[in-house]
């Protein structure tokens, strides 16, 4: 965040890659919560883990293929 503030003048810019990375971290925080809570173990944590796996694929491929935002260096160009 400190580097982003120095480079772009803001700590958070709602860039697609930043936003999807935040969503990924949030889903896996929920996953760790379901794994440590005895009432939510089992099927609930497996569903959250599966959802997290799909979100990682969206974050990695979807955002990179769109190539929009401050992190455009990660995009694929079709020339």
N, C-alpha and C positions, 0 to 999 in steps of 0.2 A: 504494500500500500504506500509506503514511503517513496519507493522508486516511482510508482505511478504518479504520485503527486509532483515529484520533481520533473518527470518526463512530460506529462500531459497537463499538469496544473490542477489535477483533481484526484482524490483517492479512489473514487468509483465513478465510472462513466456509463454504466448500463450497456457495455459492449456485449455482443452475443456470447463471446467466449467467456467473459467474466461471469455473466449471468448463468450460463449452463454449468460452469465450474462450481458456482455457489449452490445450484440445485443439486449437483452430484454430491457435494460435501454434506448438504442437508439430508439427503436420502440415506447416505451411509451413517450419519449421526443417528438417524431414526433406527437404522438397522442395528447398530451397536446397542441402542437403548432396548430394542426388542430382544436382543440376545441376552442381556443382563437381567431383564425383568422376568421372573419365573412365570408370571401370569400370561406373558405374551410369547413365550418360546414356541418352537415348532413351526407350524404352518405359517403363522404371521411373519416370523423372521425370514422364512424362505420366500414368501411373496415379496417382501421388501427388498431382499437381496436380488431377486429376479428383476424387479423394477429398477434397481440400481444398475444392474448389468446393461439393461436396455438404454438407460440414460447415459451411461458411459459411451455406448456406441453412437448415440445421437450427438453427444458432446464432441467426440473425436472426429467422426466422419461428417455428420450433418453440418456442423459449424465450419469445419475446414473446407468443405466443398462449396458452401455459399460464399465464403471469402468476403464477408462484409464486416466493417468495423475497424477498430484500432489494431487488431491482430491479423491484418490482411496478409502478413508475410507467411501465414500458415495455409493459405488458399492454393488450390490447384488452378492453373491457368490453362485454357484451351486455345492455343495459338497455332 
